[in-house]
Amino acid sequence: MLEARSVAVVGASVREGSVGNQILVELIEGGFAGEILPVNPKYEQILGHRCHPDLAEIGRPVDLVILGVSNALLEEQLSLAASAGARSAVIFASGYETPREGVASLTERLARIAREAGMALCGGNCMGFANIEKGVRALGFYEPKGIRPGPLAFISHSGSGFSALLHNDRGLRFNLAVSSGQELVTTAADYLRYALSLQSTRAVGLFIETVHDPAAFREALEAANGRDVPVIALKVGREALTRQMVTAHSGALAGEDGAYEALFEAYGVLRVESLDEMADALALFASGRRAGPGGLVSVHDSGGERALLVDSAASAGVSLARISEATEARLAAALDEGLLPVNPLDFWGTGRDAHTVITECMRALLDDPGTAALAFTVDLTTEDSPDMAYTAMAKEVFPQTGKPMAMLSNFAGGIDRTSAGQLEEAGIPILEGTLTGLAAFRHLFDYRDYRARPPVPAVSPVDAAVRERWRARLFTGEPFDEHEGLALLADYGVPVSPAEVSEDVDQAVATASRLGYPVALKTAAPGVRHKSDVGGVRLGLDDAARVADAYREVSAKLGPRVTVARMVPPGVEVAMGIARDLQFGPLVLVAAGGVLVEVLKDRRLALPPLDEFRAMRLIDRLKMRPLLDGVRGAPASDVEALARAIVGLGWLAHDLGEHLDALDANPVICGPNGCVAVDALVVPRSG
């Protein structure tokens, strides 16, 4: 499909502006070197090409059939294409028809036709594709001609997003751009694998709503890592109402977007928030340069815009480099009197010998071992003074370093496109906004850090007999009580509070005495998942009388079965859990815990298994993280112990997640002497 040598256009037309005509125009003016075969019984010739009455009359299979027809004709024409031996097809139309009871939808029927014939299928409801490197444009609408191939691939569920990037005026050049639409057969994973097969691909952009083939998509992301090709994703739809994973707090917190958060974290996918941020990130990665150790240095001709960058860097999460004393001395020697040799650097002084001053300052900063990348942060307005030409300075310095370097403009609307074009021709990235440009540098540094992560051990640390025992227990589907849930956690290395089940008041008192006061008493009634919500929890019971009173209150309301557990010293409450996503399987969740767990919604998710490095990343990215370091005189918590507990939970998810609908450990109380799970909810998989 993507490298077709023969293309049949069904619904070809002589009428200018029609889809059937534009398909031919795009092929011809796009430089397609293969065979173009218009198909329409109304015409004998269109745009210099013989027109065939139908696909069968062509007399031989073609590589690609582009269906420029309405929904009403799609099934018939795709069936004819399959019968004629076509290897692939593109469908622009939506594939919608009025639903009929007992009849498969049109899209389902189209997918079946293509699959049974072994055809690749782009769409429906798409704008086609442009394999610019190979000269194949399967497009039904106007796109710019004369586009030169470049090092970027772009795969989009949004047809408008696809067209917008092809129409860019900022030098972003693509080897492949695909509007994949509904992905009835061929998916983003297939296009991504193809893009990775092109040696020219330096980065891939994705604009996606969902993933239609999760296993293949993960394999493609693994292949991208193997080729060291960064994948930059704009994932939309995160605000959709949760429709699944709601059997426990972990599922509700994961929501619709949790799986993608975990997936992108696991495979180093760089998530952007807008097409502008996507464009800046693609521009930076297109140069092929990678960040080394250190942070960002930036040079400015404005004190005010330097302050803007400092504020924006903090907001964007970009670390600024700490330069050495030797670099400071080198800067001081180059700068006009009164200018401070610091990073970020305001180089604007008298304006005398500006070219020498500015280029020497950039070289000094780039030579510093703490510099990972440089931003030449000036507004690329029109230049008319040769000795003040920032374009010339950038073109001089850029080839003298192997470190990432980009022009960063604070205002896209002020950029002189002639100057920008000269810089882009020299391979110098141009970032067109303060926040989006800094986000691009953050993605550059995040990708560096991802590539440096150690691999996760491949073998579960839990004994095979233990794994099999719990697998068999979960497979029964019978409910777990809290005591059994805590035992499961303990077997996977998660510290738990000592607890026992009691069935009457005397047993509860005896258990409390044996465990040691103070204790907590909680209902163990079958079917009660969130005990505090039904008044089934009593805490801080410090003698037998209080235990007996608590037992009578709880049992009278919720039944005789209770759990008695030793109280854990106060600490910071964290929630941990496992939620099962329908696409990507078990997810590990870490969140701010306690009774407000779903109100605070401060959580991070990951795909299992995890190591301590990755577990610590989850902890460090929580908003409540400073609480673990101690506030208002409270001692610091043992964060390493919490990380080890998360690793254990990750292996539980890895080993047993296929048999779980959800698992909550909330709260896990963290203090200076470790962390302890004091409650557990385990929901075996229901189907």
GUTI-26641 format. One line per 2 residues: number of its first residue (from 1); for each residue x, y, z of C-alpha. Coordinates in Angstrom, 2 decimals. Layout:
<atoms>
NUM	X:Y:Z; ...
</atoms>
This chain:
<atoms>
1	0.00:0.00:0.00; 2.60:2.53:1.08
3	4.97:1.71:-1.78; 2.37:1.01:-4.47
5	3.61:0.77:-8.07; 0.13:0.68:-9.58
7	-2.90:2.64:-8.36; -6.51:2.33:-9.48
9	-8.80:5.28:-8.71; -12.43:4.17:-8.43
11	-14.77:7.10:-8.94; -12.24:9.06:-10.98
13	-13.75:12.23:-12.41; -13.10:15.02:-14.88
15	-14.87:17.52:-12.63; -12.34:19.84:-11.04
17	-12.64:20.08:-7.27; -14.31:16.67:-6.89
19	-12.65:13.99:-4.79; -12.43:11.72:-7.84
21	-10.51:14.39:-9.73; -8.33:15.50:-6.83
23	-7.09:11.94:-6.24; -5.65:11.92:-9.75
25	-4.21:15.43:-9.37; -2.44:14.43:-6.16
27	-0.92:11.35:-7.80; 0.18:13.15:-10.95
29	1.42:16.42:-9.47; 2.88:14.56:-6.50
31	5.28:12.84:-8.89; 3.93:9.28:-8.77
33	6.13:7.24:-11.12; 3.96:4.13:-11.26
35	0.85:3.22:-13.24; -2.28:5.35:-12.72
37	-5.55:3.61:-13.64; -8.74:5.73:-13.45
39	-11.95:3.69:-13.08; -15.31:5.13:-14.13
41	-17.64:3.82:-16.88; -18.59:7.41:-17.80
43	-15.23:8.36:-19.29; -12.68:7.04:-21.74
45	-9.82:9.25:-20.56; -9.08:11.53:-17.61
47	-6.06:13.84:-17.34; -4.23:11.92:-20.04
49	-4.83:8.48:-18.56; -7.06:5.81:-20.08
51	-10.18:5.31:-17.97; -11.46:1.77:-17.28
53	-15.14:0.91:-16.86; -14.47:-1.27:-13.81
55	-11.64:-2.92:-11.89; -12.10:-6.29:-13.57
57	-11.47:-4.74:-16.99; -7.93:-3.77:-15.94
59	-7.16:-7.46:-16.27; -4.49:-7.76:-13.57
61	-4.15:-7.09:-9.85; -3.09:-3.61:-8.76
63	-1.15:-2.69:-5.63; -3.57:-0.03:-4.42
65	-7.21:0.88:-5.05; -8.32:4.34:-3.91
67	-12.08:4.41:-3.41; -13.35:7.89:-4.18
69	-16.99:6.82:-3.80; -19.85:7.38:-1.38
71	-20.81:5.14:1.53; -23.55:3.54:-0.57
73	-20.98:2.15:-3.03; -18.19:1.19:-0.66
75	-19.12:-2.44:-0.02; -19.66:-3.22:-3.69
77	-16.45:-1.54:-4.85; -14.25:-2.98:-2.09
79	-15.64:-6.44:-2.91; -14.76:-5.89:-6.58
81	-11.27:-4.75:-5.59; -10.81:-7.90:-3.51
83	-12.09:-10.10:-6.36; -9.67:-8.38:-8.75
85	-6.74:-9.25:-6.50; -5.99:-5.72:-5.26
87	-3.45:-5.78:-2.47; -4.67:-2.72:-0.60
89	-7.24:0.07:-0.55; -7.90:3.56:0.82
91	-11.39:4.57:1.96; -12.11:8.26:2.49
93	-15.85:7.95:3.23; -17.15:7.50:6.78
95	-18.64:4.03:6.30; -21.81:5.07:8.08
97	-25.21:3.61:7.30; -28.45:3.46:9.24
99	-28.15:0.54:11.69; -30.25:-2.52:10.85
101	-31.19:-5.10:13.46; -29.37:-8.38:12.97
103	-27.10:-6.97:10.24; -23.43:-6.22:10.79
105	-22.50:-2.58:10.34; -21.00:-1.40:7.07
107	-17.62:-0.83:8.70; -17.64:-4.39:10.04
109	-18.48:-5.75:6.59; -15.74:-3.68:4.95
111	-13.18:-4.90:7.47; -14.24:-8.51:6.86
113	-13.87:-8.13:3.08; -10.37:-6.72:3.41
115	-9.19:-9.24:6.00; -10.48:-12.22:4.06
117	-8.69:-10.96:0.96; -5.48:-10.19:2.86
119	-5.70:-6.51:1.93; -4.17:-3.60:3.81
121	-6.79:-0.90:4.32; -6.27:2.77:5.15
123	-9.37:4.35:6.73; -12.28:4.69:6.51
125	-13.10:8.24:7.38; -9.56:9.34:6.64
127	-7.65:11.65:4.31; -5.28:8.97:3.05
129	-1.51:9.03:3.17; 1.53:10.63:1.60
131	4.66:8.52:1.34; 6.77:11.48:0.34
133	10.03:9.54:0.33; 8.65:6.95:-2.10
135	6.50:9.35:-4.16; 3.10:7.81:-3.39
137	0.26:10.23:-2.51; -3.08:8.53:-1.86
139	-5.00:11.71:-1.11; -8.47:12.94:-1.99
141	-8.04:16.56:-0.95; -5.59:19.30:-1.73
143	-2.21:19.05:-0.05; 0.93:21.07:-0.91
145	2.91:19.88:-3.90; 6.67:19.87:-4.14
147	7.11:18.80:-0.52; 10.62:17.52:0.01
149	11.10:14.36:2.05; 12.61:14.64:5.50
151	13.39:12.71:8.68; 9.96:12.76:10.34
153	6.97:10.42:10.21; 3.49:11.46:11.31
155	0.53:9.14:11.97; -2.78:10.74:12.84
157	-6.33:9.75:13.72; -7.26:13.34:12.99
159	-7.52:14.15:9.30; -7.32:17.87:10.02
161	-4.24:17.38:12.19; -2.65:15.36:9.39
163	-3.33:18.12:6.86; -2.19:20.89:9.21
165	1.25:19.38:9.63; 1.63:18.77:5.89
167	0.78:22.46:5.33; 3.33:23.70:7.87
169	5.46:26.67:6.86; 8.25:26.03:9.34
171	10.46:23.50:7.58; 9.10:20.32:9.17
173	9.71:17.69:6.49; 8.23:14.21:6.49
175	9.15:10.95:4.85; 5.66:9.59:5.65
177	2.39:11.12:6.79; -0.72:8.99:7.34
179	-4.31:9.87:8.18; -5.32:6.46:9.46
181	-8.96:7.24:10.28; -11.01:4.43:11.75
183	-8.26:1.84:11.25; -10.72:-0.85:10.17
185	-7.84:-3.19:9.31; -4.46:-1.46:9.17
187	-3.57:0.26:12.46; -1.19:2.86:13.83
189	1.08:0.01:14.92; 1.43:-1.13:11.29
191	2.26:2.37:10.10; 4.71:2.86:12.96
193	6.52:-0.36:12.11; 6.77:0.76:8.48
195	8.09:4.20:9.49; 10.77:2.49:11.56
197	11.82:0.46:8.52; 12.82:3.70:6.77
199	16.40:4.55:7.61; 15.60:8.24:7.22
201	13.20:8.26:10.19; 14.61:10.21:13.12
203	11.37:10.80:15.04; 7.70:9.83:14.83
205	4.69:11.93:15.78; 1.40:10.30:16.75
207	-2.00:12.01:17.04; -4.16:9.25:18.51
209	-7.55:8.78:20.11; -7.13:5.12:21.06
211	-5.04:2.07:20.18; -6.81:-0.59:18.14
213	-4.16:-3.31:18.40; -2.53:-3.01:21.85
215	-0.11:-5.94:21.55; 1.14:-4.84:18.13
217	1.39:-1.24:19.32; 3.59:-2.25:22.24
219	5.78:-4.28:19.89; 6.12:-1.27:17.61
221	7.11:0.96:20.53; 9.69:-1.64:21.54
223	11.02:-1.55:17.99; 11.26:2.25:18.17
225	13.38:1.90:21.29; 15.54:-0.65:19.54
227	16.19:1.82:16.73; 16.58:4.80:19.11
229	13.74:6.65:17.39; 11.76:8.90:19.76
231	7.97:8.69:19.55; 6.06:11.89:20.35
233	2.35:11.45:21.07; -0.64:13.77:21.27
235	-3.23:11.54:22.94; -6.73:13.00:23.05
237	-9.83:11.82:24.89; -8.47:11.78:28.44
239	-11.59:13.51:29.81; -14.00:10.78:28.69
241	-16.17:9.38:31.47; -14.78:6.26:33.09
243	-16.56:3.18:31.76; -14.42:0.44:33.26
245	-12.11:-0.45:36.14; -14.50:0.97:38.76
247	-14.63:-1.94:41.21; -12.10:-0.28:43.53
249	-10.41:3.07:44.21; -7.51:2.03:41.97
251	-9.79:1.57:38.99; -11.64:4.80:39.53
253	-8.37:6.71:39.83; -6.86:5.10:36.75
255	-9.79:6.26:34.62; -9.82:6.25:30.85
257	-6.36:7.74:30.50; -4.42:5.79:33.08
259	-3.34:3.02:30.76; -1.84:5.48:28.30
261	-0.01:7.28:31.09; 1.49:3.94:32.13
263	2.17:2.80:28.56; 3.98:6.01:27.60
265	6.05:5.93:30.79; 7.07:2.32:30.18
267	8.16:2.86:26.58; 9.54:6.38:26.79
269	6.81:7.93:24.62; 6.96:11.72:24.92
271	3.47:13.10:25.50; 2.61:16.58:24.21
273	-0.43:18.73:24.88; -0.92:20.48:21.53
275	0.07:20.42:17.88; 2.32:23.43:18.51
277	4.21:21.48:21.17; 4.29:18.49:18.83
279	5.82:20.64:16.08; 8.49:22.09:18.37
281	9.43:18.66:19.70; 9.60:17.18:16.19
283	11.74:20.11:15.04; 14.21:19.57:17.87
285	14.47:15.81:17.38; 14.71:16.13:13.60
287	18.28:17.40:13.95; 19.26:13.96:15.22
289	21.25:15.38:18.11; 20.86:13.88:21.58
291	21.27:15.56:24.94; 24.14:14.56:27.18
293	24.41:15.18:30.93; 23.43:18.51:32.39
295	20.79:21.13:31.75; 19.78:23.92:29.41
297	21.77:27.06:28.73; 20.12:30.03:27.10
299	21.39:33.31:25.64; 19.25:36.45:25.29
301	19.25:40.01:24.02; 16.63:41.03:26.56
303	16.63:41.06:30.34; 12.86:40.86:30.41
305	12.70:37.86:28.10; 15.48:36.23:30.10
307	13.29:36.54:33.19; 10.40:35.11:31.16
309	12.51:32.08:30.31; 13.52:31.50:33.94
311	9.88:31.57:35.03; 8.75:29.43:32.11
313	11.52:26.88:32.59; 10.34:26.32:36.16
315	6.77:25.93:34.91; 7.82:23.55:32.12
317	10.03:21.44:34.37; 13.26:22.22:32.50
319	16.47:22.23:34.52; 18.91:25.04:33.79
321	22.60:24.16:33.66; 24.97:25.19:36.42
323	28.02:26.51:34.62; 31.56:26.19:35.93
325	33.81:28.95:37.24; 35.99:28.52:34.16
327	32.98:29.17:31.93; 32.01:32.19:34.00
329	35.52:33.60:33.53; 35.38:32.98:29.80
331	32.01:34.74:29.57; 33.22:37.68:31.65
333	36.15:38.15:29.28; 33.81:38.33:26.28
335	30.92:40.39:27.68; 30.64:44.16:27.86
337	31.28:45.65:31.28; 28.37:45.35:33.67
339	26.87:42.18:32.19; 26.78:39.16:34.49
341	28.43:35.91:33.34; 25.52:33.65:34.34
343	23.05:31.21:32.83; 20.64:32.25:31.38
345	22.83:34.93:29.83; 21.82:38.44:28.76
347	24.53:39.30:26.23; 23.19:42.70:25.15
349	25.52:45.55:26.08; 26.79:48.35:23.87
351	26.13:46.52:20.61; 29.76:46.95:19.55
353	31.37:43.89:17.98; 28.16:42.01:18.76
355	28.91:39.11:16.40; 32.15:38.24:18.20
357	30.68:38.72:21.66; 27.59:36.59:21.07
359	29.27:33.75:19.20; 32.05:33.51:21.81
361	29.49:33.40:24.61; 27.61:30.58:22.90
363	30.82:28.63:22.36; 31.80:29.07:26.00
365	28.44:27.82:27.21; 28.41:24.89:24.78
367	31.89:23.84:25.91; 30.78:23.67:29.55
369	30.44:20.05:30.76; 27.17:20.92:32.51
371	25.52:22.01:29.28; 23.17:19.48:27.71
373	21.65:21.84:25.12; 21.60:25.51:24.14
375	18.65:27.77:23.35; 19.50:30.87:21.29
377	16.50:32.73:22.68; 15.87:35.74:20.46
379	12.77:36.83:18.60; 13.48:36.10:14.95
381	12.16:39.38:13.66; 13.40:40.73:10.32
383	17.12:41.60:10.42; 18.62:44.36:8.30
385	22.01:45.00:9.92; 24.75:42.54:8.93
387	26.70:42.90:12.20; 23.56:42.12:14.19
389	22.40:39.16:12.12; 21.43:36.45:14.58
391	20.89:34.12:11.63; 24.55:34.38:10.65
393	25.69:33.81:14.24; 23.59:30.68:14.64
395	24.77:29.28:11.29; 28.37:29.82:12.37
397	28.14:28.18:15.79; 25.76:25.31:15.05
399	28.18:23.15:13.01; 30.92:23.74:15.59
401	29.13:21.70:18.27; 27.53:18.28:18.46
403	25.22:19.31:21.29; 21.55:20.10:20.61
405	21.05:23.75:19.78; 17.91:25.56:18.69
407	16.58:29.03:18.03; 13.84:29.75:20.55
409	11.43:32.55:19.69; 9.03:33.85:22.30
411	6.43:34.94:19.74; 5.58:32.86:16.67
413	3.75:35.75:15.03; 6.92:37.86:14.90
415	9.16:35.34:13.14; 10.64:36.42:9.82
417	10.05:33.42:7.56; 12.96:34.21:5.24
419	15.41:34.11:8.13; 13.69:31.05:9.53
421	14.00:29.30:6.17; 17.73:29.96:6.06
423	18.19:28.50:9.52; 16.08:25.44:8.72
425	18.08:24.83:5.55; 21.17:24.78:7.75
427	19.53:22.13:9.92; 19.01:24.45:12.90
429	15.72:23.77:14.74; 13.39:26.70:15.32
431	11.09:26.53:18.33; 8.12:28.85:18.02
433	6.96:29.61:21.54; 8.39:30.02:25.03
435	6.40:27.25:26.71; 6.22:24.87:23.74
437	9.90:25.38:22.99; 10.92:24.70:26.57
439	8.62:21.66:26.60; 10.54:20.41:23.56
441	13.79:20.68:25.52; 12.14:18.87:28.44
443	11.18:16.05:26.06; 14.77:15.97:24.81
445	16.04:15.57:28.38; 13.30:13.08:29.30
447	14.25:10.93:26.31; 17.89:11.05:27.40
449	16.92:9.97:30.90; 14.65:7.21:29.61
451	17.45:5.76:27.48; 19.71:5.68:30.55
453	17.32:3.63:32.70; 18.47:0.18:33.76
455	16.41:-2.76:32.50; 13.88:-4.35:34.83
457	14.82:-7.85:36.02; 13.03:-10.44:33.91
459	12.27:-13.06:36.60; 9.81:-12.79:39.46
461	11.50:-12.78:42.89; 8.56:-14.73:44.39
463	8.84:-18.50:44.63; 6.98:-20.43:41.92
465	5.02:-22.46:44.48; 3.75:-19.28:46.13
467	2.76:-17.83:42.78; 0.89:-20.98:41.83
469	-0.92:-21.17:45.18; -2.26:-17.63:44.82
471	-3.05:-18.13:41.15; -5.21:-21.13:42.03
473	-6.91:-19.18:44.83; -7.73:-16.23:42.59
475	-8.94:-18.55:39.85; -11.78:-19.73:42.11
477	-13.29:-16.21:41.91; -14.35:-16.41:45.56
479	-14.24:-13.10:47.50; -11.20:-12.25:49.62
481	-11.50:-10.87:53.11; -9.06:-8.28:54.41
483	-6.95:-10.84:56.27; -6.44:-12.94:53.16
485	-5.71:-9.83:51.09; -3.01:-8.76:53.52
487	-1.51:-12.25:53.36; -1.30:-11.97:49.56
489	0.49:-8.64:49.85; 2.87:-10.01:52.46
491	3.86:-12.91:50.22; 4.92:-10.34:47.61
493	7.08:-8.39:50.00; 4.63:-5.64:50.96
495	4.83:-5.08:54.75; 1.42:-5.46:56.41
497	0.04:-4.90:59.89; -0.55:-8.08:61.94
499	-4.25:-8.97:61.76; -6.61:-11.84:62.56
501	-10.28:-12.61:61.93; -12.68:-12.92:64.87
503	-16.24:-14.24:64.94; -17.41:-13.19:68.43
505	-16.66:-10.66:71.13; -14.51:-12.96:73.29
507	-12.38:-13.93:70.31; -11.99:-10.29:69.30
509	-10.81:-9.32:72.80; -8.41:-12.26:72.97
511	-7.00:-11.41:69.54; -6.47:-7.79:70.53
513	-4.63:-8.85:73.69; -2.41:-11.21:71.70
515	-1.58:-8.64:68.99; -0.97:-5.86:71.51
517	-2.82:-2.60:72.05; -3.83:-0.31:70.51
519	-5.77:-2.14:67.78; -8.21:-1.43:64.98
521	-11.44:-3.37:64.58; -13.02:-3.52:61.11
523	-15.96:-5.38:59.66; -15.10:-8.45:57.62
525	-18.65:-8.89:56.34; -18.74:-10.46:52.85
527	-19.33:-7.97:50.06; -18.24:-4.84:51.98
529	-15.42:-3.29:49.98; -15.03:0.16:51.50
531	-15.50:-0.34:55.24; -15.32:3.27:56.35
533	-18.16:4.17:53.99; -20.57:1.92:55.96
535	-19.34:2.76:59.46; -17.43:-0.48:59.76
537	-14.13:0.81:61.20; -13.08:1.58:64.78
539	-9.54:2.81:65.43; -7.24:3.31:68.41
541	-8.87:0.78:70.74; -6.50:0.62:73.73
543	-8.13:-1.85:76.15; -10.41:-4.87:76.25
545	-13.52:-2.89:77.17; -13.22:-0.59:74.19
547	-12.63:-3.60:71.91; -15.75:-5.29:73.26
549	-17.85:-2.14:72.81; -16.55:-1.64:69.27
551	-17.28:-5.26:68.41; -20.87:-5.00:69.62
553	-21.47:-1.81:67.61; -19.99:-3.11:64.38
555	-21.42:-6.63:64.58; -24.91:-5.38:65.36
557	-24.86:-3.37:62.16; -22.76:-5.50:59.79
559	-22.56:-9.03:61.18; -20.29:-11.00:63.51
561	-17.21:-11.39:61.33; -14.52:-8.74:62.00
563	-10.80:-8.22:61.52; -8.69:-7.12:64.46
565	-5.35:-5.55:63.54; -2.52:-3.94:65.46
567	-2.52:-0.16:65.04; 0.39:1.30:63.13
569	2.07:4.52:64.35; 0.85:7.63:62.51
571	2.55:8.55:59.26; 1.94:9.71:55.73
573	-0.90:7.80:54.08; -0.23:6.45:50.60
575	-2.51:4.30:48.45; -1.23:1.50:46.25
577	-3.23:-0.67:43.95; -3.70:-2.68:40.80
579	-6.32:-1.94:38.14; -6.95:-4.03:35.04
581	-7.24:-2.14:31.78; -9.18:-3.87:29.00
583	-6.50:-2.99:26.42; -3.18:-3.10:28.24
585	-3.83:-5.37:31.20; -2.79:-4.79:34.83
587	-1.66:-1.32:35.90; 0.18:-0.46:39.11
589	-1.13:2.64:40.88; 0.47:4.83:43.56
591	-1.51:7.72:45.01; -2.07:10.03:47.93
593	-3.98:7.75:50.29; -6.58:7.68:53.01
595	-10.30:8.35:52.87; -9.79:11.21:50.38
597	-7.98:9.05:47.84; -10.54:9.62:45.06
599	-11.08:13.27:45.99; -7.40:14.25:45.80
601	-6.79:12.25:42.59; -3.04:12.61:43.06
603	-1.86:9.42:41.38; 0.66:7.86:39.02
605	0.43:4.62:37.08; 2.86:2.18:35.54
607	2.96:-1.10:33.64; 4.43:-3.98:35.67
609	6.96:-5.20:36.56; 8.93:-2.39:38.18
611	12.31:-1.95:39.80; 13.21:0.47:42.60
613	14.32:3.12:40.10; 10.95:3.14:38.34
615	9.05:2.87:41.63; 10.90:5.92:42.90
617	9.92:7.82:39.75; 6.25:7.12:40.55
619	6.71:8.44:44.08; 8.69:11.50:43.02
621	6.00:12.57:40.55; 3.22:12.68:43.16
623	2.10:16.13:44.31; 2.14:14.89:47.90
625	5.79:13.83:47.59; 7.11:16.62:49.90
627	5.04:15.15:52.76; 7.25:12.08:52.70
629	10.29:14.25:53.40; 8.67:15.59:56.57
631	6.84:18.87:57.09; 6.12:21.00:60.19
633	8.58:19.02:62.28; 7.38:15.58:61.22
635	10.18:13.07:60.59; 11.03:12.03:57.03
637	9.47:8.77:55.86; 11.48:5.81:54.65
639	10.85:6.40:50.95; 13.13:3.54:49.93
641	10.91:1.13:51.88; 7.87:2.47:50.03
643	9.66:1.97:46.72; 10.43:-1.64:47.64
645	6.77:-2.21:48.50; 5.75:-0.81:45.11
647	8.22:-3.16:43.43; 6.57:-6.08:45.25
649	3.13:-4.90:44.18; 4.42:-4.64:40.61
651	5.50:-8.26:40.62; 2.12:-9.24:42.06
653	0.48:-7.44:39.13; 2.88:-9.10:36.70
655	2.44:-12.62:38.08; -1.25:-12.60:39.02
657	-2.79:-9.57:37.32; -4.63:-11.62:34.72
659	-6.70:-13.09:37.57; -7.46:-9.73:39.23
661	-10.11:-7.16:38.53; -8.63:-4.83:41.13
663	-6.55:-4.61:44.27; -6.39:-1.76:46.79
665	-3.85:-1.37:49.59; -5.11:1.80:51.30
667	-3.80:3.23:53.40; -0.16:2.26:53.36
669	1.25:4.21:56.30; 4.75:5.53:55.73
671	7.00:6.62:58.56; 10.68:6.84:59.45
673	10.88:3.10:60.15; 9.28:1.86:56.94
675	5.82:1.48:55.47; 2.94:-0.81:56.39
677	-0.27:-1.69:54.54; -3.13:-1.67:57.03
679	-6.00:-2.59:54.73; -6.39:-4.62:51.56
681	-9.19:-5.10:49.07; -8.71:-7.90:46.53
683	-11.28:-8.39:43.76; -10.70:-11.61:41.76
685	-11.39:-11.38:38.06; -15.05:-11.86:37.31
687	-14.82:-12.96:33.70
</atoms>
